[in-house]
Amino acid sequence: MLNIQLARKYGTAIFEIANEDNKLEEYGRELADVSQALFAQAELKDFLTNPQIQPEDKKQVLLRLLKDQVSPMMMNFLLLLVDKRRIVLLEAINDCYQELSNKAQGIIVADVTTAYELKAELRSRLSSKLESVTGKKVQLRTHQDQSIIGGVVVKIGDTRIDGSVIGRLQALKAELMASN
């Protein structure tokens, strides 16, 4: 619970800086890229999150890896996280930042589950349809689950729209069972 509160504190801080600088999208993209890049490799993640490794060593690695890749503000933020021994929270900080940024920009996230990968044209059509239904800009977060056989399941907040083949079969089964 404490880690969630700390992540929210740092996520809010970087969000406020980005908002003041009018760089919500830029800093958000940078934070997401850095978070993914640093924690995608198990060895690098283990190194950065190991409490026995000195902060100065971690900072040197970050400077070598990211110096020309990120803005000075983002580099300072990452170095602060290392100094405060909070780099382990980077992914949670990113999640918090993205949530705040999306809310500020009027963007909602739709979790879309399909049996197979969505082609760009279908992603675009689905996004446009969801935007017209919700009246907000929609960011799709796609997932694959072959057990739904076909169709699509969309989850926006607490609302779930099940247009999958398996969902329709289950509804038909329930209807048949109810009529008996």
N, C-alpha and C positions, 0 to 999 in steps of 0.2 A: 504494500500500500504506500509506503514511504517513497519507493522508487517511482510510482505513478505520479505522486505529488511533485516530486523533484523534476521529472520529465515535463510535466505540465508547466512548472515554473520556468524552466529553460526554454521550452517551446514557445511560451507566451512572450518571453523576453526577446527572442529572435524575431518573432512575429511583429512585435511592436517596433523594433528597429527597421524591419523591412517595410512596414506600413509608413513609417515616418519618411523613409527614403524613396517611397513610391516604387518599390522593387519587390512586390509580393511574389510575382511569378518567377522573377530571376533568382531570388534567394531560395524560393521553394524548390525550383529545379536543381539548383546547386546543392542544397541540403539533401535532397533525395538521391542525387547522383553520388555524393560523397558517402552517405550512409550505405548505399548499396555497394559501392566500390570497396569500402573498408571492411564491411562485414560479410561480403560474399565469399571471400577467401578465408577458410578456417584458420590457417596459420597466422594471417595478419590480424584477424579478430582476436585470436587467443593472445597474441603479443600485446595488442592495445588494451585488452581488458584484464590482463594479468596484474594483480596488485603488487606483485613482487618486483616487477620491472619499474625502474625509476622513471618518473615523469619526463625528465630531460631526454632520456633515450627515446621515449615515445614521441616527444615533440620533434626530435631530429628526424625520425622516420617520416612523420607527417610532413615536415617541411620539405624533405627530399622528394616525397611522392606527389605532393599537391601544390607546391609553391607557385608554379606557373599555371596551374589548372583551376584555381579558385580565386575569388576576390579576396582582397586583404581583410575585409570584414569577416568573411567566412573562415579564413585562416585563423584570425584572432579568436573567433568563437570556438573553433576546434581546440586551439591551444589552451583556452580557458577551461574547457571541459577536461582536458588532460590534467591541468593544474589542480582542479577541484576534484579530481578522481571520479568524474561523471561521464567519461567517454563511453562507458558501458551502456549508458542510457540513450545513445545517439539514435537508435532506431525508434524508440518511444518518443523522443523529442521530435523527430521527423514526423511521426504520425500526428502528434499534437499540433505541430506547425501546419501541416497540410489541412487538418480539420479546421483550424482557425482561419487559414487563408481562403479555403473554399467557402466558408460561411461569409467572410467579408466580401467576397467576389460574387456571391449569389450562385455558387456552383453546388450541385448535389452529386453525390457519388451513387451510381447504380451498379450493383453487383449483378453481372449477367453470367448465367451458367448455360452452356450449350454442350451438346454431345461431342461436337467437333469444333475446330478453330473457325471463328467467324472471319469471312473475307471482308476486306476494307469497305466494299460497297454496302454490305449488309450492316456492318458496324455503323456506318454513316446514316443509313436509313433508320436503324433502331434508335440511334442517338437523336436524330431529328424528331422522330415520333415521340420519344420520351420528353423531349424539350417542349413540344407542343402540348402534351398532356399535363406536364408539371408547371409550365410557365417559367422554368428556370433553365439555366445552362446545365447540361448533364455531362458528367465525366464517367465513362464506362470503365469498369474494372472487370475484366473477363476471367472466367474460370471454365475448365473443362471437366465434364463428368459423363462418361459414356453410359452410365446406368440410366440416364434419363431418355435414352434411345434416340430422341430427336426433339425438335422444338427448342424452346427457350424458357428459362426461369429468371425473372427479374426481381431483385430485392432492392427497394429504395427505402431506407429507414426501417420502419416497422411494417411497411406494405410489401406484400409478396404477390407477384403475378406469376402463376404457373401455367405456361403454355406448352409444357413438355408432353411427349407421348406417354410416358409413364404416369404423369399426373392425370391425364385424360383417362387412361385405362383404370386407374384407381378410383376416379370419380364415377366412371361407368360401373365398376364393380360395386361400389357403395350404393349406387342407385338401384342396381339389380337386386342386391341383398335387401334393400329397404322395401322393395315391391313384393318380396316373398313373404 
